[in-house]
Amino acid sequence: MKLLLNCVPNARDLGGIKTADGRVLKAGRLIRSGRLGMLDDKDIEYLRSINLKTVVDFRTEQEQVEKPNFFLEGVDYISCPILKGRTEGITHEKPETEDEEAERTVKMARRMMPSCSDGTEQMRFLYTLLVSDEHAIEHYRLFFELLLRPTDGALLYNCMMGKDRTGIGTALLLSALGVSREDILRDYMITKERCAPGTERLLANCRRFTDNEAELKFIYDLDIVDESFLGAGFDTINRRFGGMDAYLKNQMGLDDEKLTQLKDLYLE
């Protein structure tokens, strides 16, 4: 899949994804992304070509202040923090060099590992949190309210890497539009490929601060995506909320009329 934005490797257009009933998501309407920290001239030209109208930022308020998105004139930037505050393994506060990031990451691993040394288990727990925490539910509901505002342009939503908070948001959105779970997982796993160079660079930098292979494996597991992470979110929705249809209706506020409106806006 061709890179959408040169400076944001995990950005991608959801256009072209098929629903279970044979409809297709419109191109140039819904963009999932990591942080828009830097954009080159071609990136800016592309975003203007799709008439970008709205950017929905899933990061914490602290992340947004310390690592702001690139500002484009005429675009509405909306803060929609999925997490109330700092959450180990997901949020990325404080501007830092690569060495500072690596040292912080090693220290984070050492704080987290005593409670559970399995990074994949930690991530599965965090995805459970993303679909069940009251604050997260409230702000994903706001995301859908923003999606239901009619516009002739594109909406881009992002977190830091476009991985976890954006991953859950995309899974909920594609579920509401009628995309199969198999195709939702297929889109989700593109992130592993897109973020692989950054993960390799992070691990290489972390080796300057630790030679403990268990710590490095833990860091690797937190920095990638795995089908079991998103699966933990789906399982929680099924177990605690009665399934995806009930979750979308009762937690996201999407009744039949709003689901129809959402599909009319973004499917062809």
Secondary structure, 3 states (H helix, E strand, C coil): CCCCECCECCCEECCCCECCCCCEECCCCEEEECCCCCCCHHHHHHHHHCCEEEEEECCCHHHHHHCCCCCCCCCEEEECCCCCCCCCCCCCCCCCCHHHHHHHHHHHHHHHCCCCCCHHHHHHHHHHHHHHCHHHHHHHHHHHHHHCCCCCCEEEEECCCCCCHHHHHHHHHHHHHCCCHHHHHHHHHHHHHHHHHHHHHHHHHHCCCCCCHHHHHHHHHHHCCCHHHHHHHHHHHHHHHCCHHHHHHHCCCCCHHHHHHHHHHHEC
